[in-house]
Amino acid sequence: MITPDGSWDLVVVGAGPAGATTALAALHADPSLRVLLLDRSDFPRDKSCGDGIAPHCFAKLASIGVTGVEDGWTPLTRLELARGEGSVEGTMSRPVHVIPRQVFDARLVERAVERGAAFRRQRVTSVDDLPDAGVVVGADGAHSVLRAHLGLPTGRRALAIRGYAPTPPDRRGTQVIRYGDRRQPAYAWAFDRGDGLSNIGYGELLPPDGEDPPSRALLLDQLEQLLPGYDGAEWKGHHLPLSSWRWDQPDGRVLLVGDAAGLINPMTGEGIYYAIATGIAAGQSSVRALRGGGDPGALHRQAVRDQLGRHLKHTFVASRLAEHPVIVDGGIRVARRDRRVFDELVELGLGDGRISGRLVRGLAGGLGRKAVTATRARVGLT
Ligand SMILES: Cc1cc2nc3c(=O)[nH]c(=O)nc-3n(C[C@H](O)[C@H](O)[C@H](O)COP(=O)(O)OP(=O)(O)OC[C@H]3O[C@@H](n4cnc5c(N)ncnc54)[C@H](O)[C@@H]3O)c2cc1C
């Protein structure tokens, strides 16, 4: 880790789940690597989030030898999805954890430092701020300086606000997602943390540039309309860069991961799984490029596309379909009738699931045969 000449093998900008996991994966692959993790904040630090950590995250972390980051937090298995009068409630086959990011992110940073990464507090405003490094990873979130440096477009975004409130007795052990009627995706959530408090919030798609974004008062009003009665505090808002049909990563020595890579599930607003999955891909691609040769950007692009490429296309199609209320209603109805559809929706929304023929029929049920055929062709289900 000591670098007498001031240079590093790997510099990671941003120490959220994407950045900390990049460092962890790189040092798992090569413990002798010189890794510098930079963040504008010291840890623990808060981050506006629903705090819902999908089981897929823990499985991915275990694959690079990181276990127990969820210790002391209660697993949750009940999920309720609702729109208007329609709802479906079921038990997820694997539990989710709701862990405040103040805790979760600090635990990952601590593990990365234990594994040999150096942590430094520094706000990066340009790549010129960075010390010499073989590979640089941009894990600096929704307003990424490194993404801007690569000249990549921002894409569709949502804006969401979260707070904490006491959990009502009838919502213990449950994650609730209730869709609203405004620009889709638009929904409120209440996720029980298991310690007497719930993470509650509301988010919706931002309008195109030039139009006014929803105000804080509007977001809080929507939350109260969809999930009334919570007495919230510690409100904090943030942008969500939603993933789209195609994901790109240029060649070269600057890699993007997590929100900086524009990776948040457009159906559910979940981004921690993608942050961890792409962090692992970037850490491993960096080691491969540094030790074996090859272009780091090309290796990372291939690794992420192999893992998530198809899934991202499927969630993009599902999110576009879900802009039609009739399809959300149809999906909820079918998920209520068919347990396998419920499980597939969970996989699509929380992990890296895909759209099966059964799910297409369920989601598109309200639109008739023509829409089903078009959707099947688009996602390659003939
Ligand atoms: C309201 C809300 C609710 C959400 N709910 C969920 C949920 O329940 N489950 C889920 O999976 N996802 C959820 N998400 C998405 C999730 O929060 C993100 O996808 C996730 O945080 C991405 O991790 P990351 O490491 O890429 O970025 P971040 O967690 O944003 O970390 C980026 C880090 O970079 C640092 N940084 C930024 N700029 C600089 C700079 N210039 N120089 C140095 N450091 C810098 C920041 O301090 C930060 O620590 C939600 C998002 C929002 C806004």
The ligand as an SDF file (V2000), in Angstrom:
LIG
                    3D

 53 58  0  0  0  0  0  0  0  0999 V2000
  -34.3720    8.6590   -2.0330 C   0  0  0  0  0  0  0  0  0  0  0  0
  -33.6640    7.4790   -2.6020 C   0  0  0  0  0  0  0  0  0  0  0  0
  -34.0690    6.1930   -2.2490 C   0  0  0  0  0  0  0  0  0  0  0  0
  -33.3530    5.0770   -2.7160 C   0  0  0  0  0  0  0  0  0  0  0  0
  -33.6870    3.8350   -2.2570 N   0  0  0  0  0  0  0  0  0  0  0  0
  -32.9410    2.7750   -2.5820 C   0  0  0  0  0  0  0  0  0  0  0  0
  -33.1780    1.5090   -1.9910 C   0  0  0  0  0  0  0  0  0  0  0  0
  -34.0250    1.3530   -1.0950 O   0  0  0  0  0  0  0  0  0  0  0  0
  -32.4070    0.4600   -2.3830 N   0  0  0  0  0  0  0  0  0  0  0  0
  -31.4410    0.5970   -3.3380 C   0  0  0  0  0  0  0  0  0  0  0  0
  -30.8020   -0.3990   -3.6850 O   0  0  0  0  0  0  0  0  0  0  0  0
  -31.1630    1.7990   -3.8820 N   0  0  0  0  0  0  0  0  0  0  0  0
  -31.8720    2.8860   -3.5230 C   0  0  0  0  0  0  0  0  0  0  0  0
  -31.5600    4.1150   -4.0430 N   0  0  0  0  0  0  0  0  0  0  0  0
  -30.4150    4.2420   -4.9570 C   0  0  0  0  0  0  0  0  0  0  0  0
  -29.1040    4.1760   -4.1690 C   0  0  0  0  0  0  0  0  0  0  0  0
  -29.1170    5.1270   -3.1470 O   0  0  0  0  0  0  0  0  0  0  0  0
  -27.9160    4.4260   -5.1060 C   0  0  0  0  0  0  0  0  0  0  0  0
  -28.0790    3.6550   -6.2680 O   0  0  0  0  0  0  0  0  0  0  0  0
  -26.6000    4.0500   -4.4190 C   0  0  0  0  0  0  0  0  0  0  0  0
  -26.3260    4.9290   -3.3690 O   0  0  0  0  0  0  0  0  0  0  0  0
  -25.4620    4.0680   -5.4310 C   0  0  0  0  0  0  0  0  0  0  0  0
  -24.2410    3.8720   -4.7820 O   0  0  0  0  0  0  0  0  0  0  0  0
  -22.9250    4.5950   -5.3200 P   0  0  0  0  0  0  0  0  0  0  0  0
  -21.8250    4.0900   -4.4680 O   0  0  0  0  0  0  0  0  0  0  0  0
  -22.8490    4.4920   -6.7910 O   0  0  0  0  0  0  0  0  0  0  0  0
  -23.1840    6.1530   -5.0550 O   0  0  0  0  0  0  0  0  0  0  0  0
  -23.3360    6.9350   -3.6500 P   0  0  0  0  0  0  0  0  0  0  0  0
  -23.9100    6.0520   -2.6430 O   0  0  0  0  0  0  0  0  0  0  0  0
  -24.0410    8.1950   -4.0000 O   0  0  0  0  0  0  0  0  0  0  0  0
  -21.8420    7.2600   -3.2370 O   0  0  0  0  0  0  0  0  0  0  0  0
  -21.0880    8.2120   -3.9410 C   0  0  0  0  0  0  0  0  0  0  0  0
  -19.9850    8.7170   -3.0200 C   0  0  0  0  0  0  0  0  0  0  0  0
  -19.1710    9.6020   -3.7570 O   0  0  0  0  0  0  0  0  0  0  0  0
  -18.8420   10.7230   -2.9730 C   0  0  0  0  0  0  0  0  0  0  0  0
  -18.6060   11.8320   -3.8730 N   0  0  0  0  0  0  0  0  0  0  0  0
  -19.4930   12.4140   -4.7020 C   0  0  0  0  0  0  0  0  0  0  0  0
  -18.8960   13.3770   -5.4180 N   0  0  0  0  0  0  0  0  0  0  0  0
  -17.6160   13.4020   -5.0220 C   0  0  0  0  0  0  0  0  0  0  0  0
  -16.5020   14.1970   -5.4020 C   0  0  0  0  0  0  0  0  0  0  0  0
  -16.6110   15.1440   -6.3270 N   0  0  0  0  0  0  0  0  0  0  0  0
  -15.2950   13.9680   -4.8110 N   0  0  0  0  0  0  0  0  0  0  0  0
  -15.1850   13.0050   -3.8730 C   0  0  0  0  0  0  0  0  0  0  0  0
  -16.2180   12.2300   -3.4680 N   0  0  0  0  0  0  0  0  0  0  0  0
  -17.4100   12.4290   -4.0400 C   0  0  0  0  0  0  0  0  0  0  0  0
  -20.0630   10.9330   -2.0690 C   0  0  0  0  0  0  0  0  0  0  0  0
  -19.7140   11.6080   -0.8740 O   0  0  0  0  0  0  0  0  0  0  0  0
  -20.5140    9.4930   -1.8210 C   0  0  0  0  0  0  0  0  0  0  0  0
  -19.9810    8.9590   -0.6320 O   0  0  0  0  0  0  0  0  0  0  0  0
  -32.2590    5.2570   -3.6060 C   0  0  0  0  0  0  0  0  0  0  0  0
  -31.8820    6.5500   -3.9990 C   0  0  0  0  0  0  0  0  0  0  0  0
  -32.5700    7.6490   -3.4930 C   0  0  0  0  0  0  0  0  0  0  0  0
  -32.1280    9.0290   -3.8750 C   0  0  0  0  0  0  0  0  0  0  0  0
  1  2  1  0
  2  3  1  0
  2 52  2  0
  3  4  2  0
  4  5  1  0
  4 50  1  0
  5  6  2  0
  6  7  1  0
  6 13  1  0
  7  8  2  0
  7  9  1  0
  9 10  1  0
 10 11  2  0
 10 12  1  0
 12 13  2  0
 13 14  1  0
 14 15  1  0
 14 50  1  0
 15 16  1  0
 16 17  1  0
 16 18  1  0
 18 19  1  0
 18 20  1  0
 20 21  1  0
 20 22  1  0
 22 23  1  0
 23 24  1  0
 24 25  2  0
 24 26  1  0
 24 27  1  0
 27 28  1  0
 28 29  2  0
 28 30  1  0
 28 31  1  0
 31 32  1  0
 32 33  1  0
 33 34  1  0
 33 48  1  0
 34 35  1  0
 35 36  1  0
 35 46  1  0
 36 37  1  0
 36 45  1  0
 37 38  2  0
 38 39  1  0
 39 40  1  0
 39 45  2  0
 40 41  1  0
 40 42  2  0
 42 43  1  0
 43 44  2  0
 44 45  1  0
 46 47  1  0
 46 48  1  0
 48 49  1  0
 50 51  2  0
 51 52  1  0
 52 53  1  0
M  END
$$$$
